[in-house]
Amino acid sequence: MQEVRLTIRKRAFPSEGRVRLNVANLPALGINDGDRVDLVNEATQKSVTTTVIADTMVQEGQIRISAEDLEAMGLLDGGEVLVRRTPPLDEKLKKAAADAQKTISKGVESLDGAVRKTAGDVKTGAEKTAGSLKTEAKKASDSIGKAATSTADTVKKTVKKATGPKDEL
């Protein structure tokens, strides 16, 4: 990122949102007259975006800033300010999209891991449940079989008593 530190001089005339700097500073920032720069108070990280007016009357190494912008950043006349080239909107959008893509990729990887773990847990739980169901179904089947056999024996005995010993079932 292209940036320079310049000494602050308060502008004589109010001009919020615009700064004046010597044309010799423009190449170091990679900007032209009318481009935008971010002024950053490095101590507080407060910043203001302003439009540059190239001016040969401003000394090299200095920047002329309005009182309003100085106040917004918490800086004083004679102090220093970090001046950065403000990236154009398309660069900001590309960076934001790239950052979003990285964040989404990390989220997808994390989600994929969580889904795989959950699927494994569900499979393990389903296997345990299937085993338990099989065991309980076997127990129920055996119990029903015993009850049916017992009931059939009881019915046979009752029918033999009622019909006599010579009748076959």
Beta strands, then each sheet from edge to edge (+ up, - down):
strand 1: 3-10
strand 2: 18-21
strand 3: 36-41
strand 4: 46-54
strand 5: 62-65
strand 6: 80-85
sheet 1: 1+ 5+ 2- 4- 3+ 6- 1+
end
